[in-house]
Amino acid sequence: MLYKTVRMLLRFLYVLIYRLKVVGKTNIPEHGGVMLCSNHVNLLDPTIVGIPLDREVHFMAKEELFKIPVLGKLIVKLGAFPVKRGGVSKDSIRNTIKILNEGKVFGIFPEGTRRKSLGVGKKGAASFALRSDATVIPVAIIGNYTPFRKMKVIYGKPVDLTEFKEDSSGDRLEKATDKIMSNIDEILKSNSK
């Protein structure tokens, strides 16, 4: 109930303040595990990626946020779980795979940090995708959170990673990561001003 209330409020505020436009929602399957892989430009990115969707989206969040009295409890109720900086713990990996295998939606920023332009992706997203049967959706956030300037979130077509599932080479995670990142980059380039 809290998630739906916060989502409804933020949808209203983001349309009002950021003139948010959403494109490609129909690319998100209504059922089954989904992993949303997005560029990362701002601390508010998890909200802008998650609120347009009718399905609840789960995210990893840095461990320090869970130690802030009110915020920590709130983000847990909104579907976030902790991850340590500098590396993903076994618990975080298990949580992510569990979320995806239970047919839920998980959001991740493959770059691992905020950047003004798309950087190099880390292998975590590809690893989660290949260890689950989740549908991988590239997502592009376009805009810079300036009030009353247009922002867009674009959900691309699913990325087919089946060629890497059977690949036993040592660089399959790099190849899968490159494919995910190139799909995000394609959306960004085709929608730049």
QUIDASUL-V968005 format. One line per field, one symbol per residue. burial: + if it has 16 or more other C-alpha atoms within 10 Angstrom, else -. Layout:
burial->???
This chain:
burial->--+---+--++--+--++++-+-----+----+++++++++---+++++++++--++++++---++-----+--+--+-++++--------++--++-+++-++++++++++-----++-++++++++++-++++++++++++-+----+++++++++--+--+-------++++++++++++++-++-----
